[in-house]
Amino acid sequence: MCRNIHQLANFEPAASDDEVHAAALQFVRKISGSTKPSKANQEAFDRAVHEIAHISQHLLDDLVINAAPKNREIEAEKAKERSAKRFATA
């Protein structure tokens, strides 16, 4: 799917409204095939982002997760290490 959409569940602190909105925006961009919609499609695009962000927040609020919350800094460091390994030159 979209590489720019990151997992938002089970983090401490919980995902912010901005993070949920950013993920919804990336999702709508991906499925619409457009990063910037035309004026004719702007209202539908914005409505889709709003609705997906809204329902995504409900999902995050309703999930029951038994694992301990992840630490954002530690997960970011792991991602940097994976990226460095992946894009390392010989």
Buried (B, 14 or more C-beta within 10 A) or exposed (E): EEEEBBEBBBBEEBBEEEBBBBBBBBBBBBEBEEEEBEEEEEEEBEEBBBEBBEEBBEEBEEEEEEEEEBEEEEEEEEEEEEEEEEEEEE
